[in-house]
Amino acid sequence: MSFEQSNVQAMEWQEPALGYLYNGPEMLDGLSRTSRGEPSTFGSTPFNAFLPSIIDQQRTVIEHNDAQFQNVPEGVRPELATEAIDFNYGRVHHRTEKNFESFECREYYSFDRIPEELHETAQRVITGHGSPAENILIADILGMPTVELASTTHAYGRPERMKHLEDQRLAVEEAITFHDGTIIRSQKNHDKATWSRADHFQIKGECFKAGANRDASSLDGLRMTRTRTVGRVGLYRIYERSSFILDISKLPVDFMPQLQAIDITKPEKEEQMLAIPGFYAAIKDALRNDDYAAAIPIATTAWGVRENGQQIYENGRWRVRHLHSVSQSGQDRPLNAQYELLGLSA
């Protein structure tokens, strides 16, 4: 193919008018039947959790999730239960801010782009009541760089909360299938040993013994996450991330001397910790065997990352700053007029 031919093809190609997933009103009946979580089960964080109309809802959700961390079960040390509460608090605030940032930095800022037949769906999504299939559809139409699909708080691995996690995973797979995506690892009838091979662990912080110096000699546990790739839908790669507290003392091998020998003030500490012979495998085994005393469960979130998401973020941050400055100067209609289009108040 000549340069001229390839250049003509590039000029002829253009993104579908309403993203890659919307196939017209005929898909709405099936979309409405996709599995939805509620804020108290596996519902996603709202795209904009700062809307006055849902502040009370979000306050109730936070109180409900906080209550899960009370009545610490036998086998979980109280000092690490306190760490779990703090870890979850930071996680919730991070998700709230990142969801809002992605929503505000969307490639197509005007809600005029959303077809009228999808206005009710968009209301659900923006306020945290959409299904994973609905969330990713609206995100794709608006060109959001990332999108949360679902999230479950399951403190200490209590059975009733782990059931919500199972429902969440099936709902995410349903969303991928509904939009003709590809499932990389299936929750259905999976072999845990095989499914966990590609798990990626990160250390998000250290837990220290109460009243001791915050250095390696008083190390008591680790704040950790496990991330795995679930599938792909359109331009979005779908991931799942679980947060947990690792109680090092509950692992079958005493790794503490090797961990305490690492300088935790250095940026390479995570790489050195996970490189300790047998340590990585012991963490995977604790999770695979549902050893909730060693790997204390906190929450699991599923989200999608768009291929050109970073560029959308960079463009969007500049535009958002400009729009807000114009709105505040009175030169343009208020930004909340966008929400009024969907029947929401800002």
SETORFI-399816 format. One record per residue (C-alpha): residue in three letters; chain; x, y, z. Coordinates in nm, 2 decimals. Each point is the difference from the previous one (the first is absolute). Layout:
REC miti donu     xx     yy     zz
REC  ALA    A      X      Y      Z
...
! end
This chain:
REC miti donu     xx     yy     zz
REC  MET    A   0.00   0.00   0.00
REC  SER    A   0.14   0.34  -0.10
REC  PHE    A   0.03   0.29   0.24
REC  GLU    A  -0.27   0.18  -0.20
REC  GLN    A  -0.24  -0.29   0.04
REC  SER    A   0.06  -0.04   0.37
REC  ASN    A  -0.05   0.37   0.05
REC  VAL    A  -0.33   0.00  -0.18
REC  GLN    A  -0.12  -0.29   0.21
REC  ALA    A   0.10   0.18   0.32
REC  MET    A  -0.19   0.31  -0.12
REC  GLU    A  -0.31  -0.21  -0.07
REC  TRP    A   0.00  -0.18   0.33
REC  GLN    A  -0.18   0.17   0.28
REC  GLU    A  -0.13  -0.10   0.34
REC  PRO    A  -0.36  -0.12   0.00
REC  ALA    A  -0.25   0.28   0.07
REC  LEU    A  -0.09  -0.12   0.34
REC  GLY    A   0.30  -0.20   0.11
REC  TYR    A   0.07  -0.37  -0.06
REC  LEU    A  -0.27  -0.17   0.20
REC  TYR    A  -0.33   0.17  -0.07
REC  ASN    A  -0.20  -0.19  -0.26
REC  GLY    A  -0.32   0.20   0.01
REC  PRO    A  -0.33  -0.01   0.19
REC  GLU    A  -0.04  -0.37  -0.08
REC  MET    A   0.26  -0.09   0.26
REC  LEU    A  -0.18   0.18   0.29
REC  ASP    A  -0.23  -0.29   0.09
REC  GLY    A   0.30  -0.24   0.06
REC  LEU    A   0.20   0.28   0.17
REC  SER    A  -0.28   0.06   0.25
REC  ARG    A   0.01  -0.36   0.11
REC  THR    A   0.37  -0.01   0.07
REC  SER    A   0.10  -0.05   0.37
REC  ARG    A   0.01   0.32   0.21
REC  GLY    A   0.16   0.03   0.34
REC  GLU    A  -0.13   0.26   0.25
REC  PRO    A   0.23   0.23   0.20
REC  SER    A  -0.04  -0.25   0.29
REC  THR    A   0.10  -0.31  -0.20
REC  PHE    A   0.23   0.03  -0.30
REC  GLY    A  -0.11   0.33  -0.15
REC  SER    A   0.27   0.22  -0.14
REC  THR    A   0.11   0.33   0.14
REC  PRO    A  -0.20   0.27  -0.17
REC  PHE    A   0.16   0.18  -0.29
REC  ASN    A  -0.06   0.31   0.19
REC  ALA    A  -0.03  -0.07   0.38
REC  PHE    A  -0.01   0.38   0.07
REC  LEU    A  -0.34   0.07  -0.14
REC  PRO    A  -0.22   0.15   0.28
REC  SER    A  -0.28  -0.24  -0.10
REC  ILE    A   0.20  -0.31   0.10
REC  ILE    A   0.21   0.13   0.29
REC  ASP    A  -0.24  -0.16   0.25
REC  GLN    A   0.02  -0.33  -0.19
REC  GLN    A   0.38   0.00   0.01
REC  ARG    A   0.00   0.08   0.37
REC  THR    A  -0.22  -0.30   0.06
REC  VAL    A   0.22  -0.22  -0.21
REC  ILE    A   0.31   0.10   0.19
REC  GLU    A  -0.17  -0.06   0.33
REC  HIS    A  -0.12  -0.34  -0.12
REC  ASN    A   0.35  -0.10  -0.11
REC  ASP    A   0.16   0.13   0.32
REC  ALA    A  -0.23  -0.21   0.20
REC  GLN    A   0.14  -0.31  -0.17
REC  PHE    A   0.33   0.05   0.17
REC  GLN    A  -0.15  -0.01   0.35
REC  ASN    A  -0.03  -0.33   0.20
REC  VAL    A   0.34  -0.12  -0.10
REC  PRO    A  -0.01  -0.38  -0.05
REC  GLU    A   0.22  -0.24   0.19
REC  GLY    A   0.33  -0.06  -0.17
REC  VAL    A   0.04   0.37  -0.10
REC  ARG    A   0.23   0.19   0.22
REC  PRO    A  -0.16   0.33   0.12
REC  GLU    A   0.30   0.21  -0.10
REC  LEU    A  -0.02  -0.12  -0.36
REC  ALA    A  -0.38   0.05   0.00
REC  THR    A   0.07   0.36   0.07
REC  GLU    A   0.24   0.01  -0.29
REC  ALA    A  -0.28  -0.16  -0.22
REC  ILE    A  -0.24   0.29   0.09
REC  ASP    A   0.26   0.26  -0.08
REC  PHE    A   0.10  -0.17  -0.33
REC  ASN    A  -0.37  -0.02  -0.11
REC  TYR    A  -0.05   0.36   0.09
REC  GLY    A   0.28   0.11  -0.23
REC  ARG    A  -0.12  -0.24  -0.27
REC  VAL    A  -0.35   0.14   0.00
REC  HIS    A   0.11   0.36  -0.03
REC  HIS    A   0.25  -0.08  -0.27
REC  ARG    A  -0.27  -0.18  -0.21
REC  THR    A  -0.24   0.29   0.05
REC  GLU    A   0.26   0.25  -0.12
REC  LYS    A   0.12  -0.21  -0.29
REC  ASN    A  -0.35  -0.07  -0.13
REC  PHE    A  -0.08   0.37   0.01
REC  GLU    A   0.32   0.09  -0.17
REC  SER    A  -0.06  -0.25  -0.28
REC  PHE    A  -0.35   0.12  -0.05
REC  GLU    A   0.10   0.37  -0.01
REC  CYS    A   0.29  -0.07  -0.24
REC  ARG    A  -0.22  -0.19  -0.24
REC  GLU    A   0.08   0.04  -0.37
REC  TYR    A  -0.36   0.12  -0.08
REC  TYR    A  -0.10   0.24   0.26
REC  SER    A  -0.36   0.08  -0.11
REC  PHE    A  -0.28  -0.23   0.11
REC  ASP    A  -0.17   0.09  -0.33
REC  ARG    A   0.20  -0.29  -0.13
REC  ILE    A  -0.21  -0.25   0.20
REC  PRO    A  -0.31  -0.11  -0.20
REC  GLU    A  -0.33   0.09   0.17
REC  GLU    A  -0.09  -0.37   0.03
REC  LEU    A   0.31  -0.04   0.23
REC  HIS    A  -0.07   0.29   0.23
REC  GLU    A  -0.15  -0.22   0.27
REC  THR    A   0.30  -0.24  -0.03
REC  ALA    A   0.24   0.30   0.03
REC  GLN    A  -0.18   0.11   0.32
REC  ARG    A   0.05  -0.34   0.16
REC  VAL    A   0.36  -0.01  -0.10
REC  ILE    A   0.09   0.35   0.12
REC  THR    A  -0.16  -0.07   0.34
REC  GLY    A   0.14  -0.35   0.06
REC  HIS    A  -0.29  -0.22  -0.09
REC  GLY    A   0.10  -0.12  -0.35
REC  SER    A   0.09  -0.35  -0.09
REC  PRO    A   0.36  -0.07  -0.12
REC  ALA    A  -0.14  -0.03  -0.36
REC  GLU    A  -0.17   0.34   0.04
REC  ASN    A   0.31   0.17   0.16
REC  ILE    A   0.24  -0.10  -0.28
REC  LEU    A  -0.26   0.10  -0.27
REC  ILE    A  -0.04   0.35   0.13
REC  ALA    A   0.37   0.03   0.06
REC  ASP    A   0.07  -0.10  -0.36
REC  ILE    A  -0.25   0.25  -0.14
REC  LEU    A   0.16   0.28   0.20
REC  GLY    A   0.36  -0.12  -0.06
REC  MET    A   0.09  -0.03   0.37
REC  PRO    A   0.37  -0.11   0.05
REC  THR    A  -0.09  -0.24   0.28
REC  VAL    A  -0.33  -0.14   0.14
REC  GLU    A  -0.09  -0.18   0.31
REC  LEU    A  -0.23  -0.30  -0.07
REC  ALA    A  -0.08  -0.13   0.35
REC  SER    A   0.14  -0.01   0.35
REC  THR    A  -0.07  -0.21   0.31
REC  THR    A   0.12   0.06   0.35
REC  HIS    A   0.04  -0.34   0.17
REC  ALA    A   0.17   0.06   0.33
REC  TYR    A   0.16  -0.31   0.16
REC  GLY    A  -0.14  -0.22  -0.27
REC  ARG    A  -0.34  -0.05   0.16
REC  PRO    A  -0.21  -0.24  -0.21
REC  GLU    A  -0.29   0.24  -0.07
REC  ARG    A   0.24   0.25  -0.14
REC  MET    A   0.20  -0.25  -0.20
REC  LYS    A  -0.32  -0.10  -0.17
REC  HIS    A  -0.03   0.36  -0.12
REC  LEU    A   0.35  -0.03  -0.14
REC  GLU    A  -0.10  -0.32  -0.19
REC  ASP    A  -0.30   0.19  -0.14
REC  GLN    A   0.23   0.29  -0.10
REC  ARG    A   0.24  -0.22  -0.19
REC  LEU    A  -0.29  -0.17  -0.19
REC  ALA    A  -0.15   0.35  -0.08
REC  VAL    A   0.33   0.12  -0.14
REC  GLU    A   0.03  -0.31  -0.22
REC  GLU    A  -0.36   0.05  -0.11
REC  ALA    A   0.09   0.36  -0.10
REC  ILE    A   0.30  -0.12  -0.20
REC  THR    A  -0.21  -0.26  -0.18
REC  PHE    A  -0.29   0.24  -0.06
REC  HIS    A   0.22   0.24  -0.18
REC  ASP    A   0.17  -0.28  -0.20
REC  GLY    A   0.33   0.03   0.19
REC  THR    A   0.25  -0.26   0.09
REC  ILE    A   0.03  -0.17   0.34
REC  ILE    A   0.35  -0.08   0.09
REC  ARG    A  -0.06  -0.18   0.33
REC  SER    A  -0.35  -0.13   0.09
REC  GLN    A  -0.14  -0.01   0.35
REC  LYS    A  -0.21  -0.30  -0.11
REC  ASN    A   0.14  -0.34   0.08
REC  HIS    A   0.36   0.14   0.01
REC  ASP    A   0.29  -0.18   0.15
REC  LYS    A   0.14   0.23   0.26
REC  ALA    A   0.36  -0.11  -0.05
REC  THR    A  -0.02   0.07  -0.37
REC  TRP    A  -0.20   0.32   0.03
REC  SER    A   0.24   0.16   0.24
REC  ARG    A   0.32  -0.05  -0.20
REC  ALA    A  -0.01   0.35  -0.14
REC  ASP    A  -0.09   0.18   0.32
REC  HIS    A   0.20   0.31   0.07
REC  PHE    A   0.07   0.11   0.36
REC  GLN    A   0.08   0.34   0.13
REC  ILE    A   0.10   0.12   0.34
REC  LYS    A  -0.19   0.32   0.09
REC  GLY    A   0.14   0.05   0.34
REC  GLU    A   0.14  -0.15   0.32
REC  CYS    A  -0.18  -0.08   0.33
REC  PHE    A   0.20   0.05   0.32
REC  LYS    A  -0.04  -0.13   0.35
REC  ALA    A  -0.19   0.24   0.23
REC  GLY    A   0.21   0.24   0.19
REC  ALA    A   0.32  -0.10  -0.18
REC  ASN    A   0.22   0.20  -0.23
REC  ARG    A  -0.12   0.00  -0.36
REC  ASP    A   0.30  -0.19  -0.14
REC  ALA    A   0.08  -0.35  -0.13
REC  SER    A   0.07  -0.14   0.35
REC  SER    A  -0.37   0.06   0.10
REC  LEU    A  -0.15  -0.13  -0.33
REC  ASP    A  -0.33  -0.18   0.07
REC  GLY    A  -0.18  -0.03  -0.33
REC  LEU    A  -0.04   0.14  -0.35
REC  ARG    A  -0.27   0.19  -0.18
REC  MET    A  -0.03  -0.18  -0.34
REC  THR    A  -0.19  -0.02  -0.32
REC  ARG    A  -0.04  -0.28  -0.26
REC  THR    A  -0.08   0.10  -0.36
REC  ARG    A  -0.10  -0.24  -0.28
REC  THR    A  -0.12   0.06  -0.36
REC  VAL    A  -0.35  -0.12  -0.05
REC  GLY    A  -0.08   0.08  -0.37
REC  ARG    A  -0.04   0.26  -0.26
REC  VAL    A  -0.30   0.20  -0.13
REC  GLY    A   0.04   0.24  -0.30
REC  LEU    A   0.29   0.23   0.08
REC  TYR    A  -0.01  -0.10   0.37
REC  ARG    A   0.21  -0.26   0.18
REC  ILE    A  -0.18  -0.12   0.31
REC  TYR    A   0.19  -0.06   0.33
REC  GLU    A  -0.09  -0.12   0.35
REC  ARG    A   0.18   0.12   0.31
REC  SER    A  -0.04  -0.14   0.35
REC  SER    A   0.13   0.17   0.31
REC  PHE    A   0.11  -0.19   0.31
REC  ILE    A   0.22   0.02   0.31
REC  LEU    A   0.28  -0.27   0.01
REC  ASP    A   0.06  -0.13   0.35
REC  ILE    A   0.36  -0.11  -0.04
REC  SER    A  -0.02  -0.20   0.33
REC  LYS    A  -0.27  -0.23  -0.14
REC  LEU    A   0.21  -0.12  -0.30
REC  PRO    A   0.14  -0.35   0.02
REC  VAL    A   0.36   0.12  -0.03
REC  ASP    A   0.16   0.26   0.22
REC  PHE    A   0.09   0.27  -0.25
REC  MET    A   0.03   0.27   0.27
REC  PRO    A   0.39   0.00   0.03
REC  GLN    A   0.04   0.05  -0.37
REC  LEU    A  -0.27   0.27  -0.02
REC  GLN    A   0.15   0.18   0.30
REC  ALA    A   0.34   0.00  -0.18
REC  ILE    A  -0.14   0.22  -0.28
REC  ASP    A   0.04   0.38   0.02
REC  ILE    A  -0.37   0.10  -0.03
REC  THR    A   0.09   0.36  -0.06
REC  LYS    A   0.14  -0.09  -0.35
REC  PRO    A  -0.22   0.00  -0.31
REC  GLU    A   0.11  -0.35  -0.10
REC  LYS    A  -0.13  -0.15   0.33
REC  GLU    A  -0.31  -0.15  -0.18
REC  GLU    A   0.21  -0.18  -0.26
REC  GLN    A   0.23  -0.13   0.27
REC  MET    A  -0.28  -0.13   0.22
REC  LEU    A  -0.18  -0.18  -0.27
REC  ALA    A   0.33  -0.15  -0.12
REC  ILE    A   0.06  -0.18   0.34
REC  PRO    A   0.00  -0.37  -0.09
REC  GLY    A  -0.34  -0.16   0.06
REC  PHE    A  -0.16   0.33   0.12
REC  TYR    A  -0.20   0.07  -0.33
REC  ALA    A  -0.12  -0.36  -0.01
REC  ALA    A  -0.11   0.00   0.36
REC  ILE    A  -0.21   0.31  -0.06
REC  LYS    A  -0.16  -0.16  -0.31
REC  ASP    A  -0.07  -0.32   0.20
REC  ALA    A  -0.17   0.20   0.28
REC  LEU    A  -0.24   0.16  -0.24
REC  ARG    A  -0.06  -0.32  -0.20
REC  ASN    A  -0.08  -0.19   0.31
REC  ASP    A  -0.23   0.28   0.14
REC  ASP    A   0.22   0.03   0.30
REC  TYR    A  -0.17   0.31   0.13
REC  ALA    A   0.21   0.01   0.32
REC  ALA    A   0.32   0.04  -0.20
REC  ALA    A  -0.14   0.21  -0.29
REC  ILE    A  -0.27   0.21   0.16
REC  PRO    A  -0.25   0.10  -0.27
REC  ILE    A  -0.11   0.36  -0.04
REC  ALA    A  -0.16   0.06  -0.34
REC  THR    A   0.01  -0.08  -0.37
REC  THR    A  -0.05   0.24  -0.29
REC  ALA    A  -0.04  -0.06  -0.38
REC  TRP    A   0.08   0.27  -0.24
REC  GLY    A   0.09   0.07  -0.37
REC  VAL    A   0.29   0.20  -0.14
REC  ARG    A  -0.04   0.15  -0.35
REC  GLU    A   0.28  -0.05  -0.25
REC  ASN    A   0.06   0.37  -0.05
REC  GLY    A  -0.09   0.09   0.35
REC  GLN    A   0.31   0.18   0.10
REC  GLN    A  -0.03   0.24  -0.30
REC  ILE    A  -0.37   0.06   0.09
REC  TYR    A   0.10   0.09   0.36
REC  GLU    A   0.26   0.25  -0.12
REC  ASN    A  -0.24   0.17  -0.24
REC  GLY    A  -0.28  -0.01   0.25
REC  ARG    A   0.18   0.15   0.29
REC  TRP    A   0.08   0.31  -0.21
REC  ARG    A  -0.36   0.03  -0.12
REC  VAL    A  -0.16  -0.05   0.34
REC  ARG    A   0.21   0.28   0.14
REC  HIS    A  -0.10   0.23  -0.28
REC  LEU    A  -0.37  -0.09   0.02
REC  HIS    A  -0.01   0.06   0.38
REC  SER    A   0.17   0.34  -0.04
REC  VAL    A  -0.24   0.10  -0.27
REC  SER    A  -0.30  -0.11   0.20
REC  GLN    A   0.12   0.19   0.31
REC  SER    A   0.05   0.31  -0.20
REC  GLY    A  -0.36   0.00  -0.12
REC  GLN    A   0.10  -0.02  -0.37
REC  ASP    A  -0.18  -0.33  -0.06
REC  ARG    A  -0.29  -0.20   0.13
REC  PRO    A   0.06  -0.17   0.33
REC  LEU    A   0.16  -0.34  -0.02
REC  ASN    A  -0.30  -0.15   0.19
REC  ALA    A  -0.21   0.05  -0.31
REC  GLN    A   0.16  -0.32  -0.13
REC  TYR    A  -0.17  -0.19   0.29
REC  GLU    A  -0.33   0.17  -0.05
REC  LEU    A  -0.01  -0.16  -0.35
REC  LEU    A  -0.01  -0.34   0.17
REC  GLY    A  -0.25   0.10   0.27
REC  LEU    A   0.27   0.03   0.27
REC  SER    A   0.08   0.30   0.21
REC  ALA    A   0.36   0.11   0.06
! end
